[in-house]
Every structure is written in C-alpha cells, then in structure tokens.
Amino acid sequence: MTAVEPGPPALLPPPPTRRIHVGNVPVGGGAPISVQTMTTAPTADVGATLRQISEVTAAGRDIVRVVDALLYEAPRLADPAPVNPARQAR
C-alpha cells in the first residue's frame, strides 16, 4: 500500500474588517491601500518634525505617524495642521 501525500493546506478567506478613518483617510473594510510612513526627527525639534511631515505628505503619503518618546513633548505637536502647508493644501 502506498502512502498518500497530503495536498497543500486549505486557505481560509481572511476575516472581514471594518472601515475606520485615520483623519480623512479610510483604512480597512475594502478601502484602497493607504501609504504611510513615520517621522525620524526628534519630536523635541518641532520644526524638523513638521518639515518631515510636510515633505512626506507632499510626496504622496496618506498617513504620517509621529512617535513621541517623551510624552511631555506631545502638546507641542498637538495639531500641526495650521503650520503644515502640505496638509492645508488637501
């Protein structure tokens, strides 16, 4: 009697996702793929961080993540929209 080789495992469809919005960018639930990136400037350098945000949004990134390693710096970047010309243009 010959051994039967098992075939490839059956792939199940991915579970459904729900759509959320990150700002005005839809994510999940069948939304188009969004391009995102992350800043690398120290958040203490607000000018450099805002420049990076402006540059990457001008290059077409949909979502820009900013990590604040020191939580006390967060209020300084609370809403960069008023000083970010690339975001204002959208």
HUJO-V798685 format. One record per residue. N is the residue number from 1. PSI is psi in whole degrees, 0 to 359 (* if undefined). Layout:
N & PSI
N & PSI
This chain:
1 & 133
2 & 144
3 & 141
4 & 125
5 & 134
6 & 146
7 & 182
8 & 151
9 & 146
10 & 133
11 & 128
12 & 149
13 & 149
14 & 152
15 & 152
16 & 149
17 & 160
18 & 150
19 & 133
20 & 172
21 & 134
22 & 101
23 & 238
24 & 15
25 & 118
26 & 141
27 & 133
28 & 179
29 & 34
30 & 4
31 & 154
32 & 156
33 & 133
34 & 146
35 & 127
36 & 161
37 & 182
38 & 141
39 & 156
40 & 352
41 & 148
42 & 133
43 & 342
44 & 334
45 & 82
46 & 318
47 & 314
48 & 320
49 & 315
50 & 325
51 & 316
52 & 317
53 & 315
54 & 316
55 & 315
56 & 329
57 & 324
58 & 331
59 & 359
60 & 6
61 & 140
62 & 325
63 & 132
64 & 122
65 & 138
66 & 123
67 & 129
68 & 100
69 & 331
70 & 106
71 & 338
72 & 350
73 & 344
74 & 316
75 & 333
76 & 338
77 & 21
78 & 313
79 & 90
80 & 354
81 & 316
82 & 334
83 & 7
84 & 97
85 & 329
86 & 321
87 & 325
88 & 330
89 & 340
90 & *
